[in-house]
Each structure stands twice: as structure tokens, then as C-alpha cells.
Amino acid sequence: MSTLSKLIAQTLLAALCLVAHPIHAQTYPTQAIKIVVGFSPGGVPDIAARVIGQHMSENWKQPVLVENKLGAGSNIAAQVVANAPADGYTLLSISSAFAISPAIYSSMAFDPIKDFSGVTLTATGPALVLISPNLKINTIKELVEYAAKNPGKVTYSSAGVGSGAHFAAELMQAKAGLELLHIPTKGIPDAITEVMSGRVDFFISPYASAINLVRSGKVRAIAITSTKRFKDLPALPTVSESGIPGYKWEFWYGLMAPAKTPKPILQKIALEVKRILELPNVKERFDELGTTAISNTPEQFDKFIAAEITDFARLAKLSGIKPE
């Protein structure tokens, strides 16, 4: 084959590649879609996947299956999706834990940046600072003053080393210049129980996990971690306004796809999720979980995750959280 013939062949091949993805995106989906969740049924990543999946299925006339694969802080589920074909038919429903993992695991079977493409954010939600019934503390300012007088003695529970609640408390410790004692547990229910029983001084709990207990008076909340007061608890101050200026902590959730998934398909999924998240009944369902339905573009989500990974790595180093 002559040089000219090779050049013409290469040009034709490149042109075919350029049109292949848009055509694929126009016909997508033609089969069932699977959303893998690395957490138990009933949590926000699971419920978000099921709500989005139901509406997606109704609109696209294809089944959307949700599969829960637990273990290793959701890393097992992530590995399954990282190894799946990059065709838009296998997605991953993630939480903040996705960006935390690189800071707490010295060895991972996947690269959260290189092996994934962002689809979109789906929700963000604040946390509640729960306080022990044994402490006569009603504000964050009082908690900070008490901890400053008792360095290394004030305890906080978490859902385990490297969990979101662990990092939330470490951020509080760093912002306020405190020395706190971490008491890790096996999960959020155990961490809440430790506070309710008075065995631990406080816990920064995801809103959805604690709100019913707070409303029933079984546990007391002294602040919320968002930058603004929450509409369902207007009397509850933020951490920032009540003792630690500039403090903000939000759990977040989203959808990922295997790396090299065609951009037109990522964009099509993102636009569909955006449509779903703007439905009044979906917004209401997310509100019930103590979250706010929110979306962005695949490119924006990629940048967001990269920044979160950097921030968590920095906080882990500052707090002395060592990779396992």
C-alpha cells in the first residue's frame, strides 16, 4: 500500500470513529443497564440508584437493575465497575467514600481517576453533630471550650477509620485546634448507639441516619454541618455560626462509569439523570433523606472528584490518618 493510500485509509478510519460514538449514543440504551452499589440497601447511594433507575427505565423502556456489592468501604463494587465494558451499561453509585479511599488504602485494585469517568453528582447532604446525654453542652462553642480544657479526653465515634464521619471530626479538630480521641465502630448505627448510651461524647452523623432519632428525642443534635441552616430544622445552628467559623462538611453522592465510556453516552446519561432529579416527586424523595438533589456535567464531576481526592489526602496527612 502506498503512503497516499495509507493516509486515505487512516483518514477514513478516523472519520468512522468520530461518527461511531454519536450513532451509538442515539440508539443507547438497547439493553438492560446495571447500577452497582457498594453499600447496603436503604442508604442514600442505594436509594438514589433505585429512584433514578426506576425513572430511567420508564423513560428509556429498558430494565435498570441495582446490584449491591458490599465490602472494603465500597471498593469491591468499584472494582467490578472498573473492570466492566466501557459501554454505558454498567454504572457505579458512589458516595464521598470513593474519594476518601485513596487516602486510607495503601493498595487498591483500581485507580479512581484513571479507571473511571464521571457521569454526574446526584445529591449532597449535611451531617448532624450528636452529643452525649451525659454532657451539659448545648452549642459547638461549649463543646470546643470543653475539649480545649480536656485535651485528648473528649471522644467521638465514627463508622470506622477513614469513614466520612471520621474525616468530618478530624476537619473539626483541625479547624478548632483541638485534640480529640477517636473511637471507631463497625458502622453508623453503632456509632450513634455509642453516643446515645453516653459511652462516647459526640458523633457527626449523616442527616438521614439520625434525623428520626433526633425528632423522637432519643438523641440530641447541637448543630448541623452545612453552611446554612436546614429548612427542616430551622432552629438548629450550623457548626460555622455556633463555634467553628468556616467549618463545612457535606456528604455527596453520584454516578460513575468505566473509563473510556464514549462521551456522548456519558452526556446522554447525565442529561437523563438531570431530568429525573428535577422531577418534583424525586426532589421530595431526596429531601426526605436529608439531601438535596443536584446534578452537573461529566467534565465537572471529574474535576470535582479529583479535587475531593486531593483534599481528603491533605486532611489525612494533617490528621495522621495512615493508609491501611
C-alpha positions as CSV (number, residue, x, y, z in Angstrom):
1,M,0.0,0.0,0.0
2,S,1.4,3.4,-1.0
3,T,1.9,6.2,1.5
4,L,-1.1,8.1,0.0
5,S,-3.3,5.0,0.3
6,K,-2.3,4.5,3.9
7,L,-3.1,8.2,4.6
8,I,-6.5,7.9,3.0
9,A,-7.2,4.7,4.9
10,Q,-6.2,6.3,8.2
11,T,-8.4,9.3,7.5
12,L,-11.4,7.2,6.7
13,L,-10.9,5.1,9.9
14,A,-10.6,8.3,12.0
15,A,-13.8,9.6,10.4
16,L,-15.6,6.4,11.1
17,C,-14.5,6.5,14.8
18,L,-15.8,10.1,15.0
19,V,-19.3,9.2,13.8
20,A,-19.5,5.8,15.6
21,H,-20.0,7.3,19.1
22,P,-22.8,9.7,18.2
23,I,-24.7,7.0,16.4
24,H,-24.1,4.7,19.4
25,A,-25.4,7.4,21.7
26,Q,-28.5,7.9,19.6
27,T,-29.5,4.3,19.9
28,Y,-28.3,3.8,23.5
29,P,-29.7,2.0,25.5
30,T,-30.6,-1.1,23.7
31,Q,-30.3,-3.5,26.7
32,A,-30.5,-3.6,30.5
33,I,-28.4,-1.2,32.5
34,K,-26.9,-2.2,35.8
35,I,-26.1,0.2,38.7
36,V,-23.7,-1.3,41.2
37,V,-23.9,0.0,44.8
38,G,-21.1,-0.7,47.3
39,F,-23.4,-0.2,50.3
40,S,-26.3,-1.9,52.0
41,P,-29.9,-1.4,50.8
42,G,-31.6,1.6,52.4
43,G,-28.7,4.0,52.4
44,V,-28.6,7.1,50.2
45,P,-26.3,5.6,47.5
46,D,-28.8,2.6,47.2
47,I,-32.0,4.7,47.3
48,A,-30.6,7.2,44.8
49,A,-29.7,4.4,42.4
50,R,-33.2,2.8,42.7
51,V,-35.1,6.1,42.3
52,I,-33.0,7.2,39.3
53,G,-33.1,3.7,37.9
54,Q,-36.9,3.4,38.0
55,H,-37.4,6.7,36.2
56,M,-34.7,5.9,33.7
57,S,-36.3,2.5,32.9
58,E,-39.7,4.1,32.5
59,N,-38.4,6.7,30.0
60,W,-35.9,4.5,28.1
61,K,-38.0,1.3,28.1
62,Q,-35.1,-0.8,29.2
63,P,-34.6,-2.6,32.6
64,V,-32.3,-0.8,35.1
65,L,-31.0,-3.3,37.7
66,V,-29.5,-2.3,41.0
67,E,-26.9,-4.7,42.5
68,N,-25.5,-4.3,46.0
69,K,-21.9,-5.5,46.3
70,L,-20.6,-4.8,49.8
71,G,-17.1,-4.8,51.2
72,A,-13.8,-2.8,51.6
73,G,-15.6,0.5,52.0
74,S,-17.4,0.2,48.7
75,N,-14.1,-0.7,46.8
76,I,-15.3,-4.1,45.8
77,A,-18.2,-2.6,43.9
78,A,-15.9,0.0,42.4
79,Q,-13.5,-2.8,41.1
80,V,-16.4,-4.6,39.5
81,V,-17.4,-1.4,37.5
82,A,-13.8,-0.6,36.7
83,N,-13.4,-4.0,35.0
84,A,-16.8,-3.8,33.2
85,P,-17.0,-2.9,29.5
86,A,-17.0,0.8,28.8
87,D,-20.3,0.9,27.0
88,G,-22.6,2.7,29.4
89,Y,-24.4,-0.4,30.6
90,T,-22.6,-0.7,34.0
91,L,-22.6,2.3,36.3
92,L,-21.5,2.8,39.9
93,S,-23.4,4.7,42.5
94,I,-20.9,6.3,44.8
95,S,-20.6,8.4,48.0
96,S,-17.8,10.6,49.4
97,A,-16.1,7.3,50.3
98,F,-15.0,7.0,46.7
99,A,-12.7,10.0,47.1
100,I,-11.6,9.0,50.6
101,S,-10.4,5.5,49.7
102,P,-7.1,6.6,48.1
103,A,-6.2,8.4,51.4
104,I,-6.8,5.3,53.6
105,Y,-5.9,2.3,51.4
106,S,-2.2,1.9,50.6
107,S,-3.1,-0.6,47.8
108,M,-6.2,-0.5,45.6
109,A,-7.1,-2.8,42.7
110,F,-8.2,0.3,40.7
111,D,-7.3,3.9,40.1
112,P,-10.3,6.2,41.0
113,I,-9.1,8.7,38.3
114,K,-7.7,6.6,35.5
115,D,-10.2,3.8,35.7
116,F,-13.4,5.8,35.9
117,S,-15.3,8.5,34.1
118,G,-17.6,10.8,36.0
119,V,-21.3,10.9,35.0
120,T,-22.9,13.3,37.4
121,L,-23.4,14.3,41.0
122,T,-26.8,13.1,42.3
123,A,-27.1,14.6,45.8
124,T,-25.4,16.3,48.7
125,G,-26.4,16.3,52.3
126,P,-25.2,17.7,55.6
127,A,-24.5,15.9,58.9
128,L,-25.8,16.4,62.4
129,V,-23.5,16.8,65.5
130,L,-25.0,14.4,68.1
131,I,-24.0,14.9,71.7
132,S,-23.9,12.6,74.7
133,P,-26.7,12.9,77.2
134,N,-24.0,12.9,79.9
135,L,-22.7,16.3,78.8
136,K,-24.3,19.6,79.7
137,I,-23.3,21.0,76.3
138,N,-25.8,22.8,74.1
139,T,-23.6,24.5,71.5
140,I,-20.5,23.9,69.4
141,K,-18.8,26.8,71.2
142,E,-19.3,25.0,74.5
143,L,-18.0,21.7,73.0
144,V,-14.9,23.4,71.8
145,E,-14.3,25.1,75.2
146,Y,-14.8,21.7,77.0
147,A,-12.5,19.9,74.6
148,A,-9.8,22.6,74.9
149,K,-9.8,22.2,78.7
150,N,-9.7,18.4,78.4
151,P,-7.2,17.7,75.6
152,G,-7.2,14.1,74.4
153,K,-10.1,13.1,76.6
154,V,-13.1,14.2,74.6
155,T,-14.2,11.3,72.4
156,Y,-16.0,11.0,69.1
157,S,-17.3,7.9,67.4
158,S,-17.2,7.0,63.7
159,A,-18.3,4.3,61.3
160,G,-14.7,3.2,61.1
161,V,-11.2,4.5,60.4
162,G,-11.4,6.6,57.2
163,S,-15.2,6.9,57.2
164,G,-16.8,10.1,56.2
165,A,-17.7,10.8,59.9
166,H,-14.1,10.2,60.9
167,F,-12.9,12.8,58.4
168,A,-15.7,15.2,59.4
169,A,-14.5,15.1,63.0
170,E,-10.9,15.4,62.0
171,L,-11.7,18.5,60.0
172,M,-13.5,19.9,63.1
173,Q,-10.4,19.1,65.2
174,A,-8.1,20.8,62.7
175,K,-10.3,23.9,62.3
176,A,-10.7,24.4,66.1
177,G,-7.2,23.4,67.0
178,L,-8.4,20.6,69.3
179,E,-7.0,17.2,70.5
180,L,-9.8,14.7,70.3
181,L,-9.9,10.9,70.8
182,H,-11.3,8.8,68.0
183,I,-13.5,5.7,68.9
184,P,-14.1,3.8,65.6
185,T,-17.1,1.4,65.4
186,K,-18.4,-1.1,62.9
187,G,-20.9,1.3,61.3
188,I,-23.2,4.3,61.7
189,P,-25.8,2.6,63.8
190,D,-23.1,1.5,66.3
191,A,-21.6,5.0,66.3
192,I,-24.9,6.5,67.1
193,T,-25.6,4.0,69.9
194,E,-22.3,4.8,71.5
195,V,-23.4,8.5,71.8
196,M,-26.9,7.7,72.9
197,S,-25.6,5.4,75.7
198,G,-23.2,8.1,76.8
199,R,-20.1,6.0,76.2
200,V,-18.8,8.5,73.6
201,D,-19.1,12.3,73.7
202,F,-20.2,13.1,70.2
203,F,-20.7,11.8,66.7
204,I,-21.0,13.6,63.3
205,S,-23.8,11.6,61.7
206,P,-25.2,11.7,58.2
207,Y,-28.5,13.5,58.4
208,A,-30.7,10.7,57.2
209,S,-29.2,8.2,59.7
210,A,-30.1,10.3,62.8
211,I,-33.0,12.7,62.0
212,N,-35.8,10.3,63.2
213,L,-33.9,9.7,66.4
214,V,-33.4,13.5,66.9
215,R,-37.1,14.2,66.2
216,S,-38.2,11.5,68.7
217,G,-35.9,12.9,71.4
218,K,-33.8,9.7,71.6
219,V,-30.6,11.6,70.8
220,R,-29.7,15.3,70.9
221,A,-28.2,17.3,68.0
222,I,-26.4,20.6,68.7
223,A,-25.5,21.7,65.2
224,I,-25.7,20.9,61.5
225,T,-22.6,20.9,59.3
226,S,-23.9,22.7,56.2
227,T,-23.1,26.4,55.5
228,K,-26.8,27.3,56.0
229,R,-29.5,26.2,58.4
230,F,-31.5,23.3,57.2
231,K,-35.2,24.0,56.3
232,D,-36.5,21.1,58.3
233,L,-34.6,22.1,61.4
234,P,-34.5,25.9,61.2
235,A,-33.7,26.4,64.9
236,L,-30.6,24.2,64.7
237,P,-27.5,26.4,64.1
238,T,-24.6,25.5,61.8
239,V,-21.2,24.5,63.2
240,S,-19.8,27.5,61.5
241,E,-22.1,30.1,63.1
242,S,-22.0,28.4,66.5
243,G,-18.4,28.0,67.3
244,I,-16.0,27.0,64.4
245,P,-16.1,29.7,61.7
246,G,-15.6,28.4,58.2
247,Y,-16.4,24.8,59.0
248,K,-18.4,22.9,56.4
249,W,-19.0,19.3,55.8
250,E,-21.3,17.6,53.3
251,F,-21.6,14.0,52.2
252,W,-22.1,13.7,48.5
253,Y,-23.3,11.1,46.0
254,G,-23.0,10.5,42.3
255,L,-22.7,8.1,39.4
256,M,-19.6,6.9,37.7
257,A,-18.9,4.8,34.6
258,P,-15.8,2.8,33.5
259,A,-13.1,4.9,31.9
260,K,-13.3,5.3,28.1
261,T,-17.0,5.2,28.1
262,P,-17.9,7.3,25.0
263,K,-18.5,10.9,25.9
264,P,-21.8,11.1,24.0
265,I,-23.2,8.2,26.1
266,L,-21.9,9.8,29.4
267,Q,-23.6,13.1,28.4
268,K,-26.8,11.3,27.5
269,I,-27.0,9.6,30.9
270,A,-26.1,12.8,32.7
271,L,-28.9,14.7,30.9
272,E,-31.4,11.9,31.7
273,V,-30.3,11.9,35.4
274,K,-30.6,15.8,35.4
275,R,-34.2,15.4,34.1
276,I,-35.0,12.9,36.7
277,L,-33.6,14.9,39.6
278,E,-35.7,17.9,38.6
279,L,-38.9,16.0,38.9
280,P,-40.9,17.3,41.9
281,N,-41.6,13.8,43.4
282,V,-37.9,12.9,43.1
283,K,-36.8,16.2,44.8
284,E,-39.3,15.4,47.6
285,R,-37.8,11.9,48.0
286,F,-34.3,13.2,48.3
287,D,-35.5,15.9,50.7
288,E,-36.9,13.1,52.9
289,L,-33.3,11.6,53.0
290,G,-31.9,14.9,54.2
291,T,-30.2,15.5,50.9
292,T,-30.6,17.9,48.0
293,A,-30.9,16.5,44.5
294,I,-28.2,18.1,42.4
295,S,-26.5,17.3,39.1
296,N,-23.6,18.5,37.0
297,T,-21.8,17.6,33.7
298,P,-19.4,14.6,33.4
299,E,-16.5,17.0,33.0
300,Q,-17.5,19.0,36.1
301,F,-17.9,15.8,38.1
302,D,-14.4,14.5,37.1
303,K,-12.9,17.8,38.3
304,F,-14.9,17.7,41.5
305,I,-13.8,14.2,42.3
306,A,-10.1,15.0,41.6
307,A,-10.3,18.0,43.9
308,E,-12.0,15.9,46.6
309,I,-9.3,13.2,46.4
310,T,-6.6,15.9,46.9
311,D,-8.5,17.5,49.8
312,F,-9.0,14.2,51.6
313,A,-5.4,13.2,51.1
314,R,-4.3,16.5,52.6
315,L,-6.6,16.1,55.6
316,A,-5.5,12.6,56.2
317,K,-1.8,13.7,56.2
318,L,-2.6,16.6,58.5
319,S,-4.6,14.4,60.9
320,G,-2.2,11.5,60.8
321,I,-4.6,9.0,59.3
322,K,-2.4,6.3,57.8
323,P,-3.3,4.1,54.8
324,E,-4.1,0.6,55.7
